[in-house]
Amino acid sequence: MKSASAAAEATFVREKLRGPFMGILEAGWQAVPLLVAIRYFDAPETIKAFIAGAGPIGFLLTPLTLYLAACSRAKPSLIGALLFVLAGILIAGAGLAQSLLTFALCIIASQMVSVQSGPLMVQVYTTNYPADQRGQRVATPLVLIALGAIVFSWMAGELLDLDIANYRWIFAIMTAAALLSAAILQGIPSSPLSTQNVGNPWQNFSLVWKDRFFGYLLFSWMLLGLGNLIALPIRLEYLANPDYGIDASNKTIAILMILVPFAARMASTHLWGRLFDRMHFVTTRNLLNLCFLASIGLFFFTTNLILLGVAMAFQGIAMGGGKIFWGLWVTKIAPPEKTSSYMSIHMALTGLRGTLAPFIGYWILSGGRPETVALVGMALVAAAIVLFEQIRRHPRLALDRSVVAE
């Protein structure tokens, strides 16, 4: 096994190499499948909701995946690599599909498979990175992810404006990115997970009520996530559907939905990484929440492209820190050997809200307008801000705390 410093450096180097390819995948998954479903296949609302919620649906399976990974005694990095190989095959299947059903099944499954690597990688970061460096170590690859997403989103928008059927070429590039990510990932140093530390899925779910502080944070995160996620697919609908007065081109949609937020995310990620390592959890979390709130509030009450761009910049700034916080916050409250277990439950509940949110968003939209969805989303985010403030003085969030095991 490599020394701690060597393992940290090897992980950091490979994650930086993987970043641009992950950016291609993130940008591709974020807007292209839903845009293709709307403008190429003319998909019904239910299919669009499933495509929008594909990643979160996969999160529901992460406790089971984590348990099976521990039982296999394989290295987390190797399992993660195999998951990305499978995701690449499924993306290729979506690109070759001739029917809406095959397209939807393949692209949904590809996202479900890819997100299974989440708790595995959090355990790798916990093991390989020192506690006071995790935020900044994770921030640099996230900047490269954003850079890759910016370049790819511009290219994807151009290709789709030439011909919507060019999505097949976009998926071919995404397939290559998934396979290259797998090749890089398998070389990251990691140790097999212990079934004793991971536990079975039911034991992990019991943390929600056995660790009440963890359960409280999960509930607060649930409100925040629902508020943001019910509005997310409706943003694309708001831009693409001529009924709402914008009817933007594919290139404009790609710029607003991908390029602008990823540019803002890239510019802000290192700052959020430093704040995560140095500032109180609640302060930084609620700064992010206010950015989400501003983004929703600005976006749905204008048709001006500049204001829409400002709104998506706020979304990107929030995501710049949100990616770090979402992936690492459990390291602030969980015993080190149980980090992956805590993360798997966080991801599963992310999956629950992410699965429900598109359906809730489209259900609200069916009886109202995008502004109605925005108001509901803003109310949920505001409630989450209040709940986070209530635990500001909790001892497990002390700045000098290294670990508290309960």
GUVEX-107387 format. One record per residue (C-alpha): residue in three letters; x, y, z. Coordinates in steps of 0.1 Angstrom, whole numbers, plus 5000, padded with zeros to 4 digits. Each point is the difference from the previous one (the first is absolute). Example, Ala and Ser with C-alpha at 12.3 -4.5 7.8 and 13.67 -1.06 7.14 Angstrom:
# GUVEX-107387
+------+------+------+------+
| resn |    u |    v |    w |
+------+------+------+------+
|  ALA | 5123 | 4955 | 5078 |
|  SER | 5014 | 5034 | 4993 |
+------+------+------+------+
# end
This chain:
# GUVEX-107387
+------+------+------+------+
| resn |    u |    v |    w |
+------+------+------+------+
|  MET | 5000 | 5000 | 5000 |
|  LYS | 5013 | 5034 | 4991 |
|  SER | 5009 | 5026 | 5028 |
|  ALA | 4973 | 5024 | 5009 |
|  SER | 5017 | 5029 | 4981 |
|  ALA | 5006 | 4979 | 4969 |
|  ALA | 4965 | 4987 | 5000 |
|  ALA | 4986 | 5035 | 5003 |
|  GLU | 5022 | 5013 | 4971 |
|  ALA | 4992 | 4970 | 4978 |
|  THR | 4963 | 5005 | 5006 |
|  PHE | 5002 | 5037 | 4994 |
|  VAL | 5019 | 4996 | 4967 |
|  ARG | 4976 | 4974 | 4986 |
|  GLU | 4969 | 5019 | 5011 |
|  LYS | 5014 | 5031 | 4981 |
|  LEU | 5005 | 4978 | 4969 |
|  ARG | 4965 | 4987 | 5004 |
|  GLY | 4984 | 5034 | 5005 |
|  PRO | 4996 | 5011 | 4963 |
|  PHE | 4984 | 4967 | 4990 |
|  MET | 4976 | 5002 | 5030 |
|  GLY | 4992 | 5035 | 4988 |
|  ILE | 4990 | 4986 | 4966 |
|  LEU | 4977 | 4975 | 5017 |
|  GLU | 4985 | 5025 | 5024 |
|  ALA | 4992 | 5025 | 4973 |
|  GLY | 4987 | 4973 | 4977 |
|  TRP | 4977 | 4985 | 5026 |
|  GLN | 4988 | 5033 | 5013 |
|  ALA | 4982 | 5013 | 4970 |
|  VAL | 5004 | 4979 | 4968 |
|  PRO | 4978 | 4970 | 5008 |
|  LEU | 4971 | 5021 | 5011 |
|  LEU | 5004 | 5024 | 4971 |
|  VAL | 5000 | 4970 | 4976 |
|  ALA | 4970 | 4985 | 5018 |
|  ILE | 4981 | 5033 | 4995 |
|  ARG | 5011 | 5010 | 4965 |
|  TYR | 5009 | 4967 | 4982 |
|  PHE | 4977 | 4974 | 5016 |
|  ASP | 4972 | 5023 | 5012 |
|  ALA | 4999 | 4980 | 5032 |
|  PRO | 4971 | 5001 | 5024 |
|  GLU | 5003 | 5016 | 5034 |
|  THR | 5006 | 4967 | 5019 |
|  ILE | 5030 | 4990 | 4978 |
|  LYS | 5015 | 5035 | 5004 |
|  ALA | 4996 | 4999 | 5037 |
|  PHE | 5018 | 4966 | 5002 |
|  ILE | 5028 | 5013 | 4978 |
|  ALA | 5004 | 5031 | 5022 |
|  GLY | 5000 | 4979 | 5031 |
|  ALA | 5023 | 4972 | 4987 |
|  GLY | 5030 | 5008 | 5021 |
|  PRO | 4981 | 5003 | 5033 |
|  ILE | 4981 | 4968 | 4992 |
|  GLY | 5034 | 4984 | 5000 |
|  PHE | 5008 | 5015 | 5033 |
|  LEU | 4973 | 4978 | 5016 |
|  LEU | 5021 | 4970 | 4992 |
|  THR | 5033 | 5012 | 5016 |
|  PRO | 4996 | 4984 | 5034 |
|  LEU | 4995 | 4966 | 4983 |
|  THR | 5029 | 5007 | 4976 |
|  LEU | 5023 | 5009 | 5029 |
|  TYR | 4991 | 4968 | 5019 |
|  LEU | 5007 | 4979 | 4969 |
|  ALA | 5032 | 5018 | 4994 |
|  ALA | 5011 | 4992 | 5036 |
|  CYS | 4990 | 4963 | 4996 |
|  SER | 5020 | 4998 | 4967 |
|  ARG | 5032 | 5011 | 5018 |
|  ALA | 5010 | 5018 | 4968 |
|  LYS | 5017 | 5034 | 5001 |
|  PRO | 4975 | 5029 | 4999 |
|  SER | 5019 | 5016 | 4971 |
|  LEU | 4998 | 4968 | 4979 |
|  ILE | 4962 | 4997 | 5006 |
|  GLY | 4996 | 5036 | 4991 |
|  ALA | 5019 | 4994 | 4968 |
|  LEU | 4978 | 4971 | 4991 |
|  LEU | 4969 | 5021 | 5006 |
|  PHE | 5012 | 5026 | 4975 |
|  VAL | 5007 | 4973 | 4974 |
|  LEU | 4964 | 4989 | 5003 |
|  ALA | 4988 | 5036 | 4999 |
|  GLY | 5019 | 5005 | 4968 |
|  ILE | 4984 | 4970 | 4984 |
|  LEU | 4966 | 5012 | 5009 |
|  ILE | 5006 | 5035 | 4987 |
|  ALA | 5011 | 4984 | 4967 |
|  GLY | 4967 | 4980 | 5000 |
|  ALA | 4981 | 5033 | 5004 |
|  GLY | 5018 | 5015 | 4971 |
|  LEU | 4992 | 4970 | 4978 |
|  ALA | 4963 | 4997 | 5012 |
|  GLN | 4973 | 5004 | 4974 |
|  SER | 4970 | 5002 | 5023 |
|  LEU | 4992 | 5023 | 5029 |
|  LEU | 4997 | 4971 | 5024 |
|  THR | 5035 | 4986 | 4993 |
|  PHE | 5015 | 5034 | 5001 |
|  ALA | 4984 | 5008 | 5033 |
|  LEU | 5009 | 4967 | 5016 |
|  CYS | 5036 | 5002 | 4990 |
|  ILE | 5006 | 5036 | 5009 |
|  ILE | 4982 | 4997 | 5033 |
|  ALA | 5019 | 4968 | 5009 |
|  SER | 5034 | 5016 | 4990 |
|  GLN | 4994 | 5028 | 5026 |
|  MET | 4988 | 4975 | 5026 |
|  VAL | 5031 | 4979 | 4996 |
|  SER | 5025 | 5029 | 5001 |
|  VAL | 4988 | 5015 | 5033 |
|  GLN | 5006 | 4967 | 5018 |
|  SER | 5037 | 5010 | 5003 |
|  GLY | 4991 | 5029 | 5023 |
|  PRO | 5003 | 4985 | 5035 |
|  LEU | 5030 | 4979 | 4988 |
|  MET | 5019 | 5031 | 4990 |
|  VAL | 4991 | 5018 | 5032 |
|  GLN | 5016 | 4972 | 5019 |
|  VAL | 5031 | 5003 | 4978 |
|  TYR | 5002 | 5037 | 5007 |
|  THR | 4995 | 4995 | 5037 |
|  THR | 5028 | 4974 | 5001 |
|  ASN | 5024 | 5017 | 4976 |
|  TYR | 4996 | 5037 | 5008 |
|  PRO | 5008 | 5017 | 5033 |
|  ALA | 4969 | 5015 | 5017 |
|  ASP | 5012 | 5036 | 4997 |
|  GLN | 5007 | 4997 | 4962 |
|  ARG | 4970 | 4981 | 4987 |
|  GLY | 4981 | 5030 | 4989 |
|  GLN | 5029 | 5015 | 4980 |
|  ARG | 5011 | 4966 | 4986 |
|  VAL | 4965 | 4993 | 4987 |
|  ALA | 4996 | 5036 | 4987 |
|  THR | 5027 | 4998 | 4973 |
|  PRO | 4985 | 4970 | 4982 |
|  LEU | 4966 | 5017 | 5002 |
|  VAL | 5014 | 5031 | 4982 |
|  LEU | 5013 | 4977 | 4973 |
|  ILE | 4966 | 4983 | 4998 |
|  ALA | 4984 | 5034 | 4995 |
|  LEU | 5026 | 5009 | 4974 |
|  GLY | 4993 | 4968 | 4980 |
|  ALA | 4962 | 5006 | 5004 |
|  ILE | 5003 | 5036 | 4986 |
|  VAL | 5019 | 4990 | 4969 |
|  PHE | 4978 | 4969 | 4994 |
|  SER | 4967 | 5019 | 5005 |
|  TRP | 5010 | 5026 | 4974 |
|  MET | 5008 | 4973 | 4975 |
|  ALA | 4969 | 4981 | 5008 |
|  GLY | 4978 | 5030 | 4996 |
|  GLU | 5016 | 5007 | 4966 |
|  LEU | 4995 | 4964 | 4988 |
|  LEU | 4964 | 4999 | 5012 |
|  ASP | 4992 | 5033 | 4982 |
|  LEU | 5014 | 4986 | 4968 |
|  ASP | 4978 | 4969 | 5003 |
|  ILE | 4983 | 4986 | 5031 |
|  ALA | 5009 | 4965 | 4988 |
|  ASN | 5037 | 5009 | 5007 |
|  TYR | 4993 | 4989 | 5036 |
|  ARG | 5013 | 4966 | 4988 |
|  TRP | 5035 | 5015 | 4995 |
|  ILE | 4997 | 5017 | 5034 |
|  PHE | 4993 | 4966 | 5017 |
|  ALA | 5029 | 4985 | 4981 |
|  ILE | 5023 | 5026 | 5016 |
|  MET | 4984 | 4993 | 5034 |
|  THR | 5006 | 4963 | 4996 |
|  ALA | 5037 | 5006 | 4994 |
|  ALA | 5001 | 5023 | 5030 |
|  ALA | 4985 | 4973 | 5023 |
|  LEU | 5025 | 4974 | 4988 |
|  LEU | 5029 | 5023 | 5005 |
|  SER | 4987 | 5010 | 5035 |
|  ALA | 4999 | 4963 | 5008 |
|  ALA | 5036 | 4994 | 4989 |
|  ILE | 5012 | 5029 | 5022 |
|  LEU | 4979 | 4991 | 5030 |
|  GLN | 5012 | 4964 | 5003 |
|  GLY | 5035 | 5012 | 5008 |
|  ILE | 4991 | 5020 | 5031 |
|  PRO | 5013 | 4984 | 5031 |
|  SER | 4973 | 4986 | 5023 |
|  SER | 4994 | 4972 | 5024 |
|  PRO | 4970 | 4976 | 5000 |
|  LEU | 4971 | 5010 | 5022 |
|  SER | 4992 | 4981 | 5032 |
|  THR | 4965 | 4985 | 5003 |
|  GLN | 5003 | 5007 | 5038 |
|  ASN | 5004 | 5037 | 4994 |
|  VAL | 4976 | 5003 | 4970 |
|  GLY | 4973 | 4979 | 5015 |
|  ASN | 4970 | 4988 | 4981 |
|  PRO | 4976 | 5024 | 4983 |
|  TRP | 4974 | 4998 | 5028 |
|  GLN | 5026 | 5006 | 5027 |
|  ASN | 5012 | 5031 | 4981 |
|  PHE | 4964 | 5013 | 4997 |
|  SER | 4996 | 4997 | 5038 |
|  LEU | 5026 | 5028 | 5003 |
|  VAL | 4972 | 5024 | 4990 |
|  TRP | 4983 | 4995 | 5034 |
|  LYS | 5028 | 4986 | 5021 |
|  ASP | 5022 | 5031 | 4993 |
|  ARG | 4973 | 5027 | 5004 |
|  PHE | 5023 | 5028 | 4991 |
|  PHE | 5008 | 4983 | 4967 |
|  GLY | 4962 | 4994 | 4995 |
|  TYR | 4993 | 5037 | 5006 |
|  LEU | 5026 | 5011 | 4975 |
|  LEU | 4986 | 4975 | 4974 |
|  PHE | 4965 | 5015 | 5005 |
|  SER | 5014 | 5035 | 4995 |
|  TRP | 5018 | 4989 | 4969 |
|  MET | 4968 | 4983 | 4988 |
|  LEU | 4981 | 5033 | 5000 |
|  LEU | 5029 | 5018 | 4984 |
|  GLY | 5005 | 4974 | 4973 |
|  LEU | 4963 | 4998 | 4992 |
|  GLY | 4998 | 5038 | 4997 |
|  ASN | 5029 | 5001 | 4975 |
|  LEU | 4992 | 4968 | 4981 |
|  ILE | 4963 | 5006 | 4993 |
|  ALA | 5010 | 5031 | 4981 |
|  LEU | 5030 | 4986 | 4982 |
|  PRO | 4983 | 4981 | 4971 |
|  ILE | 4973 | 5027 | 4998 |
|  ARG | 5028 | 5025 | 4991 |
|  LEU | 5007 | 4981 | 4968 |
|  GLU | 4962 | 4997 | 4993 |
|  TYR | 4997 | 5038 | 5006 |
|  LEU | 5027 | 5007 | 4974 |
|  ALA | 4991 | 4974 | 4974 |
|  ASN | 4961 | 5001 | 5000 |
|  PRO | 4986 | 5028 | 4978 |
|  ASP | 4970 | 5002 | 5023 |
|  TYR | 5021 | 5019 | 5026 |
|  GLY | 5012 | 5027 | 4976 |
|  ILE | 5037 | 4993 | 4996 |
|  ASP | 5003 | 4970 | 4975 |
|  ALA | 5038 | 5002 | 5002 |
|  SER | 5023 | 4984 | 4975 |
|  ASN | 5019 | 4968 | 5009 |
|  LYS | 5032 | 5020 | 5002 |
|  THR | 4984 | 5026 | 5023 |
|  ILE | 4987 | 4973 | 5022 |
|  ALA | 5034 | 4983 | 5002 |
|  ILE | 5016 | 5033 | 5009 |
|  LEU | 4975 | 5009 | 5027 |
|  MET | 4996 | 4965 | 5015 |
|  ILE | 5035 | 4988 | 4997 |
|  LEU | 5027 | 5025 | 4990 |
|  VAL | 4990 | 5029 | 5023 |
|  PRO | 4995 | 4980 | 5032 |
|  PHE | 5031 | 4979 | 4994 |
|  ALA | 5021 | 5031 | 4994 |
|  ALA | 4987 | 5015 | 5032 |
|  ARG | 5006 | 4967 | 5018 |
|  MET | 5036 | 4998 | 4987 |
|  ALA | 5007 | 5036 | 5011 |
|  SER | 4986 | 4994 | 5035 |
|  THR | 5010 | 4964 | 5008 |
|  HIS | 5035 | 5007 | 5016 |
|  LEU | 4985 | 5027 | 5022 |
|  TRP | 4973 | 4976 | 5012 |
|  GLY | 5027 | 4973 | 5006 |
|  ARG | 5019 | 5023 | 5023 |
|  LEU | 4968 | 5011 | 5018 |
|  PHE | 4990 | 4964 | 5005 |
|  ASP | 5033 | 4993 | 5017 |
|  ARG | 5001 | 5032 | 5021 |
|  MET | 4965 | 5015 | 5006 |
|  HIS | 4971 | 4987 | 5021 |
|  PHE | 4979 | 4975 | 4982 |
|  VAL | 4967 | 5018 | 5005 |
|  THR | 5014 | 5034 | 4988 |
|  THR | 5013 | 4986 | 4968 |
|  ARG | 4970 | 4977 | 4994 |
|  ASN | 4976 | 5029 | 5003 |
|  LEU | 5020 | 5022 | 4978 |
|  LEU | 4996 | 4973 | 4974 |
|  ASN | 4963 | 4998 | 5007 |
|  LEU | 4995 | 5037 | 4995 |
|  CYS | 5016 | 4996 | 4965 |
|  PHE | 4976 | 4973 | 4992 |
|  LEU | 4971 | 5022 | 5012 |
|  ALA | 5012 | 5029 | 4979 |
|  SER | 5003 | 4978 | 4969 |
|  ILE | 4965 | 4987 | 5002 |
|  GLY | 4985 | 5034 | 5008 |
|  LEU | 5018 | 5017 | 4971 |
|  PHE | 4995 | 4973 | 4974 |
|  PHE | 4963 | 4994 | 4998 |
|  PHE | 4988 | 5036 | 5002 |
|  THR | 5017 | 5013 | 4968 |
|  THR | 5004 | 4993 | 4963 |
|  ASN | 5031 | 5022 | 4997 |
|  LEU | 5029 | 4979 | 4989 |
|  ILE | 5025 | 5021 | 5021 |
|  LEU | 4980 | 4995 | 5032 |
|  LEU | 4996 | 4963 | 4992 |
|  GLY | 5038 | 4999 | 4997 |
|  VAL | 5005 | 5017 | 5033 |
|  ALA | 4975 | 4976 | 5016 |
|  MET | 5020 | 4970 | 4986 |
|  ALA | 5032 | 5016 | 5012 |
|  PHE | 4986 | 4999 | 5036 |
|  GLN | 4991 | 4964 | 4994 |
|  GLY | 5036 | 4993 | 4989 |
|  ILE | 5015 | 5018 | 5030 |
|  ALA | 4978 | 4979 | 5023 |
|  MET | 5010 | 4969 | 4982 |
|  GLY | 5037 | 5009 | 5003 |
|  GLY | 4997 | 4995 | 5037 |
|  GLY | 4970 | 4977 | 4999 |
|  LYS | 5021 | 4972 | 4983 |
|  ILE | 5026 | 5002 | 5028 |
|  PHE | 4975 | 5002 | 5028 |
|  TRP | 4977 | 4973 | 4986 |
|  GLY | 5030 | 4976 | 4996 |
|  LEU | 5019 | 5008 | 5032 |
|  TRP | 4977 | 5013 | 5027 |
|  VAL | 4996 | 4965 | 5016 |
|  THR | 5037 | 5001 | 5007 |
|  LYS | 4994 | 5028 | 5025 |
|  ILE | 4976 | 4979 | 5021 |
|  ALA | 5007 | 4963 | 4993 |
|  PRO | 5026 | 4977 | 5016 |
|  PRO | 5027 | 4995 | 4973 |
|  GLU | 4994 | 4963 | 4996 |
|  LYS | 4962 | 5006 | 4996 |
|  THR | 5003 | 5028 | 4975 |
|  SER | 4989 | 4979 | 4970 |
|  SER | 4969 | 4987 | 5020 |
|  TYR | 4989 | 5035 | 5008 |
|  MET | 5006 | 5011 | 4964 |
|  SER | 4980 | 4971 | 4986 |
|  ILE | 4969 | 5011 | 5020 |
|  HIS | 5005 | 5036 | 4991 |
|  MET | 5002 | 4989 | 4963 |
|  ALA | 4970 | 4978 | 5003 |
|  LEU | 4978 | 5028 | 5014 |
|  THR | 5014 | 5023 | 4973 |
|  GLY | 4988 | 4973 | 4977 |
|  LEU | 4965 | 5000 | 5016 |
|  ARG | 4996 | 5038 | 4997 |
|  GLY | 5016 | 5001 | 4965 |
|  THR | 4977 | 4972 | 4988 |
|  LEU | 4969 | 5018 | 5014 |
|  ALA | 5010 | 5036 | 4991 |
|  PRO | 4996 | 4999 | 4962 |
|  PHE | 4965 | 4984 | 5004 |
|  ILE | 4990 | 5025 | 5026 |
|  GLY | 5014 | 5029 | 4979 |
|  TYR | 4981 | 4988 | 4969 |
|  TRP | 4969 | 4993 | 5021 |
|  ILE | 5000 | 5036 | 5013 |
|  LEU | 5007 | 5013 | 4965 |
|  SER | 4970 | 4980 | 4986 |
|  GLY | 4977 | 5020 | 5023 |
|  GLY | 5017 | 5034 | 4998 |
|  ARG | 5030 | 5017 | 4984 |
|  PRO | 5038 | 4999 | 5005 |
|  GLU | 4997 | 5029 | 5025 |
|  THR | 4979 | 4977 | 5022 |
|  VAL | 5027 | 4974 | 5001 |
|  ALA | 5025 | 5028 | 5009 |
|  LEU | 4980 | 5012 | 5029 |
|  VAL | 4997 | 4965 | 5015 |
|  GLY | 5037 | 4994 | 4995 |
|  MET | 5010 | 5033 | 5016 |
|  ALA | 4978 | 4992 | 5030 |
|  LEU | 5017 | 4967 | 5005 |
|  VAL | 5035 | 5014 | 4998 |
|  ALA | 4991 | 5028 | 5024 |
|  ALA | 4987 | 4974 | 5025 |
|  ALA | 5033 | 4981 | 4997 |
|  ILE | 5020 | 5032 | 5007 |
|  VAL | 4980 | 5004 | 5033 |
|  LEU | 5006 | 4964 | 5010 |
|  PHE | 5037 | 5001 | 4993 |
|  GLU | 5003 | 5031 | 5022 |
|  GLN | 4985 | 4981 | 5029 |
|  ILE | 5030 | 4977 | 5004 |
|  ARG | 5027 | 5026 | 4996 |
|  ARG | 5012 | 4995 | 5036 |
|  HIS | 4999 | 4962 | 5000 |
|  PRO | 5032 | 4985 | 5014 |
|  ARG | 5005 | 4976 | 4971 |
|  LEU | 5004 | 5030 | 4977 |
|  ALA | 5028 | 5017 | 5021 |
|  LEU | 5028 | 5013 | 4977 |
|  ASP | 5028 | 4983 | 5019 |
|  ARG | 4982 | 4966 | 5000 |
|  SER | 5019 | 4972 | 4983 |
|  VAL | 4975 | 4972 | 5006 |
|  VAL | 4972 | 4992 | 5023 |
|  ALA | 4989 | 4965 | 5001 |
|  GLU | 4967 | 4991 | 5015 |
+------+------+------+------+
# end
